[in-house]
Amino acid sequence: MMKQNIIVVFMAFAVTIFLGGCAVDNSAKKSSADETPAPAVEIIPDSYNLADYEEVFFDDFDGEDLDATKWFRCPDWQRQDLGGYWSHDCTYVKEGNLVLEARRGAEHLESGAIRSRGKFTQVGGAYQIKFKAEKKSGLWSAFWLMYGGKPVMDGSGKTDCEIDIFEIISNDHGMKYLNSATHWDGYGPEHRSKGSKYTITDDFYDQWHTVTFYWGNEYYVAFLDDAEKPYWKGKVSEYGGIAESPHYIKITSEFGKWGGPVKDEELPSYFLVDWVKAYKRK
């Protein structure tokens, strides 16, 4: 009888150890899985063919005012180093186009800007814009993507990357180019960035152009009009790493010393946008 009791106790002890071990293993696996976030950018080979994408965002600015379901006017705040401000009054829709006006206001320089923050965000995909720019000194117009959270100072652009698809620069110093870049690790002392310049000529201005930008897993790639060769192809590993956070669209015009000296006789200036599109991979 004592022998049978010993056997029963032993078996019960063994079962307890076995089940306890399984519970610990399962808990550890669950904890490990929870701490490993799913990749925000789906691992698909890069494609620079819009046939591989589907449209998810479109605005042709054909209404009487800015579509409030898609855009906000950027806040009226000071920008850059010449004391210019983004102004709601400089951002409007006219004759089927978005108009971003840049002018000398009563108190300071003013220009227009919009963003899709809180309306539309996306990770990866493709983006297009049809626009017309004037050659004016002291300002530049831009099409870019911006994250909505706080910067993460980890040496990479995975979370807080600003992606400048283009910034149009022209001034009396002979600088005429499209600047493309990424910025990460915030905008303080730890700020990091990398850029690329594409030279343009005088016949670029006052003409309609289309830029198509692809945000892939290996490269940031941008094409101008129907060119077969991109004007920007940046390997993401060299541009802070692939951005994995949702980004919103920004279309802006602003003043800054980078654009050269402001010439009042050239103002007002107008940056026009016919339409904007965004796509995701099928």
C-alpha positions, 0 to 999 in steps of 0.5 A: 500500500505504501508503495502504491502511495509513493508511486501516485505521489511521484506521478502527480509530482511529475505531471505538475513539473511537466505542465509547469514547464509547458506553462513557462515556455508558452508564457515566454513565447507569448512575451517574445512575440508581443515584444517583436512588432510586425514590420510596418512596411510589407516586405515586397520587392520594389516596383516602379510600375504603377500597374502594381499599385492601386489608387487610395487617395486623390484630389483634383482641387475642382471644388470651390474651396480646399476639401476639408475631408482630405486637407488642413491648412498648415498652422499660421506659424513662422517658418525658416530664417527670413521671418516668413509665416505660413498663412491661411489666406495664402492657401486657396483653390482657384480654377481647378488648382490648389494655389499656394501664394507667396507674398509680402504681407503687411507685417511679414512674408507670407506663403501657403501650405497644406497637409493631410495630417489626421486625414490621410496617412500611409506607410510605403507606396507611391505618390504623384503630383502635377504642379507648376512653379515660377522661378522666383528668388528667396523661396521654394515650393515642396512636396514631402511626407512627414511623420506625426509622432515624436522623434526617436533618437536611435540613429535611424529614420524608421520612426521620425523620418521626414521625406522630401520628395522635392524642394524647388530651388531657384535664385540669382546665384545660379542655383536651380535644382530639385532637392530631395532628402530625408531628415531624422533624429529630430531637428535639434543637435542630434539631427541627421540628414542626407540629400541629393540635387537634380539640376533643372534649367529655365525651361522647367519653370512655368510648365506643368510637370508630374513627379512620381515617387516610390517608397519601397523597401530598398530605395526611395525613387522619384521620376520627373514627367516621363523620364525613364531614369529617376532624378532621385534614387536613394538607397534607404540604408544610406538615408537613415533606414526605411521609414516604417511609421505612417506619414502624411502628405505636405505641399508647401511654399515658404521663404528662406535664405537657402532660396536666395534673397527675396525680391519684392518686385518678383512677388507675389509668386504662385505655386499651382497644383492640379492634382495629387494621388497616392497608391498602395501595392496590390 
